[in-house]
Amino acid sequence: MTAVVTDNVSALPQRTPIKSVAVSSSNHKGWKASLDLSFEAGPQQPVVRRRHSGPLTIQRPFYPENSVAHVYLLHPPGGVVGGDALSINTSTESGAAGLVTTPGATKFYRSSGRVSQVSQKLDVHGGSLEWFPQENIYFNDCLANIETTVDIKHQSSLALWDIHCFGRPAGQAFFERGSVCNQLKVIVDGASVFRDRLIVDETNNLSQYTGLRHCCVTGTLILNKMTKDACDMARQKLQHLPEFFVTLVDSLLLVRYIGNNAQKAKEGFASVWSQLRYRLNQQTPCVPRIWST
């Protein structure tokens, strides 16, 4: 029987993350795990609540800036293999602010034929949500399907990045086989404003000019409630970095990265976020300390 835990994690004692262990997909039937995470207004600080099933949870929240809860998302198995099915549902309410990140990259390992499924639903129906997981790394022969849907309402604030690395070129481990489908959709007050689908497989490989153009890393940063002058500021910030592209779709600021360095993508995205954060949610930049370890 799968254990289900529900609690107010603001009151939990500090926990030590479980050491990551890779699992072979040859005899693995698949982890089934889900996490419901909510940020609610509290008398002094945002209250974080979670309900989880299986190996998907969070560490105790940090409050380095008091009015924003910093949360580290944990997947103890340390990677995703064929047959895994992970589901994450996150919500924020008016007066609450949360920043979510991960201690490290999410690795998608070789599959013997079963597809890994990751579903993420982010409901920003009040307050502010900043969603900054570390990159996804895809190894040869992985089969992955990732779907992220963001629903924004009532002038809520959203900052999100989505970064994908195919193989590990620094270690001469290039992505040559496998299938990855990543879908990202943003809905604002009931209207679909942005939809992006990335497919990399035998037919749509990394060399295609209409795809990644022989690059192995791609990413997208999204900030809402932005204007043309914010777009101009982001372009000026990145003007000497040809791997980045900036545009404005309605009130969504989109920053794209296509290159070969996930760290460079994160640094560029973080610089734009830091520059525009006060416009987004009236908070000065506060970088999660886990990014410096």
Residue, then its C-alpha position, 0 to 999 in steps of 0.5 A: m500500500t502506498a503511504v499518503v501524507t498530508d500536513n502543514v510543512s511549515a511546522l515540520p522539523q528539518r529533514t535530510p534529503i535521501k541520497s539519490v540512487a539510480v534504478s535500472s529500467s530492465n526490471h523496474k515496474g515504475w514509480k507512481a508518485s504524486l504531490d499536491l502543493s499549496f501556498e496560502a496566506g498566513p498571519q506573518q509568512p505564507v503557509v505551505r501545505r502538501r499532500h503526497s503519495g510515493p517518492l515525491t515530496i518537499q523539504r521544509p520551507f525556508y523563509p529567507e525573505n520572510s514574505v516568500a516561501h522557498v521550497y525544494l522539491l525532492h524525488p528521492p529515487g534520483g532519476v526517472v526511468g521507463g514506467d515512472a509516472l509523476s504528477i505535481n499539482t501546485s496552487t497559490e492563493s491571494g496574499a501568498a508567494g512561493l518559490v519552488t526549485t530542486p536540489g539538482a537536475t532531473k535525469f531521465y534514464r534508459s528505458s527498455g520500452r516503457v514511457s516515463q510520464v511527468s504531469q505538472k499543473l500550476d494553478v496561480h489563482g492569486g499571489s505569486l508563484e516562481w517555478f525554477p526547477q533545475e534542468n531535465i537531462y535526457f540520456n540515450d534510449c530514454l522515453a519521456n513525456i512531460e506536460t506542464t499546464v499553467d493556469i493564471k487568474h486574477q492578476s496573479s504573478l508567475a515566473l517560470w523556466d523550463i530547461h532541457c539538456f539532451g545528453r551530457p556533452a561535457g562528458q562526451a555522452f551525446f544524445e543519439r537515441g530516444s524519444v522526448c516530448n515536452q509540452l508547455k501551455v500557459i492559460v491566462d484568465g481562461a484564454s490559451v496565450f502560449r503553447d509550446r511542444l518540443i519533440v526530439d526523436e529519430t525523425n525530429n533529431l537535434s540536427q534539424y534547422t527548425g529544431l535545435r540546430h545541432c545544439c543540445v540545450t534549450g530552455t524558456l523563461i516566462l514572466n507575466k504582467m510584463t510590458k514592452d519596456a520590460c522586453d527592451m530591458a531584457r533584450q539589453k541585458l542579453q544583447h551580447l549573448p547570441e544564444f538568447f532570444v526575447t519576445l513579448v506575447d500579450s503580457l507574457l515575456l518569453v526568453r528562449y535559450i538554444g545552445n550547449n550549456a545548461q548553466k549558461a541558460k540558468e544564469g541568463f534567465a536568472s539575470v532577467w528574473s533578477q532585473l524584473r522581479y520587483r515589477l513582477n511581485q514587488q520583491t527584490p531579488c533573492v537567489p535560492r541558496i541551493w543554487s550556490t552549492 
